[in-house]
């Protein structure tokens, strides 16, 4: 009888343990405030997205949602906080490919696995990116740029925010698919290289439109192509790069939201639904349009595919260029 009571008690314990996730999911989000970790300082676009979504979620969920900035190490410090958090829906991450795509190939030791240690919730937006050149460069199309680069070997250079950055890798993708060899000049950040494009010290950049807007407005730079697969609705006359070079396929440079691994599916589904509504409100859309951020707002499954695709494609470019993990 004593053995039977022990077995029954053990089974009851297992049932309670198995039900804990379901009970937690049913109680969410009433237990405490939700924290969204932004692994950057206040100010960048991903921080703005996190705050926009947090404000909307606070209203729709009836629970306080706060943004906590944890910058450092290309977003991996803040990301690690979420990777180690309890998967109860109260600690979320606003992330970019820097920590969840390219870091796989650029860092010798990551404190987390960007795929298995997280639950994708939603790819929210994507910065609209473009090939931008100095306005005095005697080219007015990608075709003319390619011809000019081939006729003037060694005379063109492009800037990026550093070796292994998304726009460095995009520049190398362009070199390979266009059959040219434009020299890469690494900087720290995007402000100085864009200033140098405007001044003519370097000739071009692959960059977000929001970062290039000042030089474009002043007439010191011009756009030759949009780097996303489709044309940008606000610049319908500018071709996409893939129209000109079919082999050019830049992976998505999404801004998105994750939870820790094993986040209960009901919480994931609710967060995805509320975040999609938040991003698609008229005031959010206006703010995103002003920042030249295109809405994705897809499903968790679609987000997982975007991440996997980026890891594979950027990984191939990194290997081809010969960048070694640090």
C-alpha positions as CSV (number, residue, x, y, z in Angstrom):
1,X,0.0,0.0,0.0
2,X,2.8,2.4,0.8
3,X,4.5,1.7,-2.6
4,X,1.1,2.3,-4.3
5,X,0.7,5.6,-2.6
6,X,4.2,6.6,-3.6
7,X,3.5,5.7,-7.3
8,X,0.3,7.6,-7.2
9,X,2.0,10.6,-5.7
10,X,4.7,10.5,-8.3
11,X,2.2,10.4,-11.1
12,X,0.3,13.3,-9.6
13,X,3.5,15.3,-9.5
14,X,4.2,14.6,-13.2
15,X,0.6,15.6,-14.1
16,X,1.1,18.9,-12.2
17,X,4.4,19.4,-13.9
18,X,3.0,18.7,-17.4
19,X,0.1,21.0,-16.7
20,X,2.2,23.9,-15.5
21,X,2.9,25.3,-18.9
22,X,-0.8,25.2,-19.8
23,X,-1.8,26.9,-16.5
24,X,0.9,29.6,-17.0
25,X,-0.4,30.2,-20.5
26,X,-4.0,30.5,-19.3
27,X,-2.9,33.0,-16.6
28,X,-0.7,35.1,-18.9
29,X,-0.4,38.1,-19.1
30,X,-2.0,39.0,-15.7
31,X,0.8,38.0,-13.3
32,X,3.2,40.8,-13.9
33,X,4.5,43.4,-16.4
34,X,6.0,42.2,-19.7
35,X,9.6,43.3,-20.5
36,X,10.9,43.6,-24.1
37,X,14.7,43.6,-24.1
38,X,16.1,45.9,-26.8
39,X,19.8,44.9,-27.2
40,X,20.8,48.4,-28.3
41,X,21.0,51.8,-26.7
42,X,17.9,54.1,-26.9
43,X,17.5,55.6,-30.4
44,X,18.1,53.1,-33.2
45,X,15.2,51.8,-35.3
46,X,14.9,48.5,-33.5
47,X,14.5,50.5,-30.2
48,X,11.8,52.6,-31.8
49,X,10.0,49.5,-33.0
50,X,10.2,47.9,-29.6
51,X,8.7,51.0,-27.9
52,X,6.0,51.3,-30.5
53,X,4.9,47.7,-30.1
54,X,5.2,47.9,-26.3
55,X,2.8,50.9,-26.1
56,X,0.3,49.1,-28.3
57,X,0.6,45.8,-26.4
58,X,0.0,47.6,-23.1
59,X,-3.3,48.8,-24.4
60,X,-4.4,45.6,-26.1
61,X,-3.3,43.2,-23.4
62,X,-4.3,45.4,-20.4
63,X,-0.9,44.8,-18.9
64,X,2.2,47.1,-18.6
65,X,4.8,46.4,-21.2
66,X,8.2,48.1,-20.8
67,X,11.3,48.3,-22.9
68,X,14.7,47.6,-21.3
69,X,17.8,48.5,-23.2
70,X,20.7,46.0,-22.8
71,X,23.2,47.0,-25.4
72,X,26.6,45.5,-26.3
73,X,28.4,42.9,-28.4
74,X,26.2,43.3,-31.5
75,X,23.1,42.6,-29.6
76,X,24.3,39.4,-28.0
77,X,24.3,40.6,-24.4
78,X,20.6,41.5,-24.4
79,X,19.7,38.5,-26.5
80,X,21.4,36.2,-23.9
81,X,19.2,37.7,-21.2
82,X,16.1,36.4,-23.1
83,X,17.7,33.1,-24.0
84,X,18.1,32.4,-20.3
85,X,14.7,33.7,-19.2
86,X,11.8,31.6,-18.1
87,X,9.5,30.9,-21.1
88,X,6.4,32.4,-19.5
89,X,5.7,35.3,-21.9
90,X,7.0,38.0,-19.6
91,X,10.5,38.4,-21.2
92,X,10.7,39.1,-24.9
93,X,13.4,40.2,-27.3
94,X,13.4,42.8,-30.1
95,X,16.2,41.6,-32.4
96,X,18.0,42.1,-35.7
97,X,20.1,39.8,-37.9
98,X,23.2,41.1,-36.2
99,X,22.6,38.8,-33.2
100,X,20.4,36.1,-34.8
101,X,21.9,35.6,-38.3
102,X,25.4,36.9,-39.0
103,X,26.7,36.3,-35.4
104,X,26.5,32.6,-36.1
105,X,29.3,33.0,-38.6
106,X,31.2,35.9,-37.1
107,X,31.6,35.0,-33.5
108,X,33.7,32.1,-32.3
109,X,31.7,31.7,-29.1
110,X,28.1,32.7,-28.9
111,X,26.5,32.4,-25.4
112,X,23.3,31.1,-27.1
113,X,22.1,29.3,-30.1
114,X,20.1,31.9,-32.1
115,X,17.7,29.2,-33.4
116,X,17.2,26.6,-30.7
117,X,17.4,29.0,-27.7
118,X,14.5,31.2,-28.9
119,X,10.9,31.1,-30.1
120,X,10.2,33.2,-33.1
121,X,7.1,35.4,-32.7
122,X,7.0,37.9,-35.5
123,X,9.2,39.6,-38.1
124,X,7.8,43.1,-37.7
125,X,9.4,45.3,-40.3
126,X,12.3,45.5,-42.7
127,X,14.4,48.6,-43.5
128,X,14.0,49.6,-47.1
129,X,17.6,49.5,-48.5
130,X,19.1,50.8,-51.6
131,X,22.3,51.2,-53.7
132,X,23.2,54.8,-53.3
133,X,25.9,56.6,-55.2
134,X,27.5,60.0,-55.2
135,X,25.5,62.3,-57.4
136,X,28.5,63.3,-59.5
137,X,29.4,59.8,-60.4
138,X,28.7,59.6,-64.2
139,X,26.2,56.8,-64.0
140,X,22.4,56.8,-63.7
141,X,21.6,53.1,-63.6
142,X,23.0,49.9,-62.2
143,X,23.9,48.8,-65.7
144,X,25.9,52.0,-66.2
145,X,27.6,51.5,-62.8
146,X,28.6,47.9,-63.7
147,X,30.0,49.1,-67.1
148,X,31.9,52.0,-65.3
149,X,33.3,49.6,-62.7
150,X,34.6,47.2,-65.4
151,X,36.1,50.1,-67.5
152,X,37.7,51.7,-64.4
153,X,39.1,48.8,-62.3
154,X,40.2,49.9,-58.8
155,X,38.6,53.3,-59.0
156,X,35.4,52.6,-57.1
157,X,34.9,51.9,-53.4
158,X,31.9,51.3,-51.2
159,X,31.5,51.9,-47.5
160,X,29.8,49.9,-44.7
161,X,29.5,50.0,-41.0
162,X,32.3,47.4,-40.6
163,X,33.6,44.0,-41.7
164,X,30.9,41.4,-41.6
165,X,28.1,44.0,-41.3
166,X,25.0,43.3,-43.3
167,X,25.9,46.1,-45.8
168,X,29.4,44.8,-46.2
169,X,28.0,41.4,-47.1
170,X,25.5,43.0,-49.4
171,X,28.3,44.8,-51.2
172,X,30.1,41.5,-51.7
173,X,26.9,39.9,-53.0
174,X,26.7,42.8,-55.5
175,X,30.3,42.3,-56.5
176,X,29.8,38.6,-57.2
177,X,26.5,38.8,-59.0
178,X,27.4,41.8,-61.0
179,X,30.9,40.5,-62.0
180,X,32.7,43.6,-60.6
181,X,35.3,44.2,-57.9
182,X,34.4,47.4,-56.0
183,X,36.7,47.9,-53.0
184,X,35.2,47.7,-49.6
185,X,36.1,50.4,-47.0
186,X,34.9,49.6,-43.5
187,X,33.8,52.3,-41.0
188,X,32.3,52.3,-37.6
189,X,28.6,53.0,-38.0
190,X,26.8,54.3,-41.1
191,X,26.9,58.1,-40.6
192,X,30.5,58.7,-41.6
193,X,30.5,56.5,-44.7
194,X,27.3,58.1,-46.0
195,X,28.9,61.5,-45.4
196,X,31.9,60.4,-47.4
197,X,29.6,59.2,-50.3
198,X,28.0,62.7,-50.3
199,X,31.4,64.3,-50.3
200,X,32.8,62.0,-53.0
201,X,35.5,60.4,-50.9
202,X,34.0,57.0,-51.6
203,X,31.5,56.4,-54.4
204,X,28.7,54.3,-53.1
205,X,27.0,52.4,-50.3
206,X,24.4,49.7,-49.9
207,X,22.4,51.3,-47.1
208,X,18.9,51.9,-45.6
209,X,17.0,54.8,-47.2
210,X,16.5,56.3,-43.8
211,X,20.2,56.6,-43.2
212,X,20.8,58.0,-46.7
213,X,17.8,60.4,-46.7
214,X,19.8,63.6,-45.8
215,X,22.3,63.1,-48.7
216,X,19.5,62.2,-51.1
217,X,17.4,65.3,-50.1
218,X,20.4,67.6,-50.5
219,X,21.1,66.2,-54.0
220,X,24.5,65.0,-53.1
221,X,23.6,61.3,-53.6
222,X,21.2,59.4,-55.8
223,X,19.5,56.0,-55.7
224,X,20.2,53.5,-58.5
225,X,18.2,50.5,-57.1
226,X,16.2,49.1,-54.2
227,X,17.8,46.0,-52.7
228,X,14.6,44.2,-51.7
229,X,13.0,41.8,-54.1
230,X,10.2,44.2,-55.0
231,X,10.1,47.9,-55.8
232,X,9.4,50.3,-53.0
233,X,5.9,51.7,-53.2
234,X,7.0,55.2,-52.3
235,X,9.7,55.2,-55.0
236,X,7.9,53.3,-57.8
237,X,10.2,54.4,-60.6
238,X,13.3,53.0,-59.0
239,X,13.9,49.3,-60.0
240,X,14.7,46.6,-57.6
241,X,18.2,45.1,-57.9
242,X,16.8,41.6,-58.8
243,X,15.1,43.1,-61.9
244,X,18.5,44.0,-63.2
245,X,20.6,41.1,-61.7
246,X,18.3,38.1,-61.2
247,X,21.0,36.3,-59.2
248,X,21.1,39.2,-56.6
249,X,19.0,38.0,-53.7
250,X,19.7,39.9,-50.5
251,X,18.4,38.1,-47.4
252,X,15.8,40.0,-45.4
253,X,17.2,42.4,-42.9
254,X,14.2,42.1,-40.6
255,X,13.6,43.6,-37.2
256,X,11.6,41.1,-35.2
257,X,10.5,39.7,-31.9
258,X,11.5,36.5,-30.1
259,X,10.7,34.8,-26.8
260,X,12.8,32.2,-25.0
261,X,12.8,28.6,-26.3
262,X,9.7,26.5,-25.4
263,X,7.4,29.6,-25.1
264,X,3.9,28.0,-24.9
265,X,2.1,28.1,-28.3
266,X,-1.0,29.9,-27.0
267,X,1.2,32.8,-25.8
268,X,3.1,32.8,-29.1
269,X,-0.2,32.9,-31.0
270,X,-1.6,35.7,-28.9
271,X,1.5,37.8,-29.1
272,X,1.8,37.4,-32.8
273,X,-1.9,38.4,-33.3
274,X,-1.5,41.5,-31.0
275,X,1.8,42.5,-32.5
276,X,0.4,42.3,-36.1
277,X,-2.5,44.5,-35.1
278,X,-0.1,46.9,-33.4
279,X,2.1,47.3,-36.5
280,X,-0.8,47.7,-38.8
281,X,-2.6,50.6,-37.0
282,X,-2.8,53.8,-39.0
283,X,-0.6,55.8,-36.6
284,X,2.1,53.0,-36.5
285,X,2.1,52.8,-40.3
286,X,2.6,56.5,-40.5
287,X,5.5,56.4,-38.2
288,X,7.0,53.4,-40.0
289,X,6.6,55.1,-43.4
290,X,8.3,58.2,-42.1
291,X,11.3,56.0,-41.1
292,X,11.2,54.0,-44.3
293,X,10.5,50.7,-42.7
294,X,8.4,48.3,-44.7
295,X,5.9,46.2,-42.7
296,X,6.3,42.4,-42.7
297,X,4.1,41.3,-39.8
298,X,4.1,37.7,-40.7
299,X,3.5,34.4,-38.8
300,X,6.0,32.8,-36.5
301,X,6.6,30.1,-39.1
302,X,7.4,32.7,-41.8
303,X,9.8,34.4,-39.4
304,X,11.6,31.1,-38.8
305,X,12.1,30.7,-42.5
306,X,13.5,34.2,-42.9
307,X,16.0,33.6,-40.1
308,X,17.1,30.2,-41.6
309,X,17.4,31.7,-45.1
310,X,19.6,34.6,-43.8
311,X,21.9,32.2,-41.8
312,X,22.4,30.1,-44.9
313,X,22.8,33.0,-47.5
314,X,24.9,35.3,-45.4
315,X,27.0,32.3,-44.3
316,X,27.8,31.5,-47.9
317,X,28.9,35.1,-48.5
318,X,31.0,35.2,-45.4
319,X,32.7,32.0,-46.4
320,X,33.3,33.2,-49.9
321,X,34.8,36.5,-48.7
322,X,37.0,34.6,-46.2
323,X,35.9,36.4,-43.1
324,X,37.1,34.5,-40.0
325,X,35.1,34.4,-36.8
326,X,36.5,36.5,-34.0
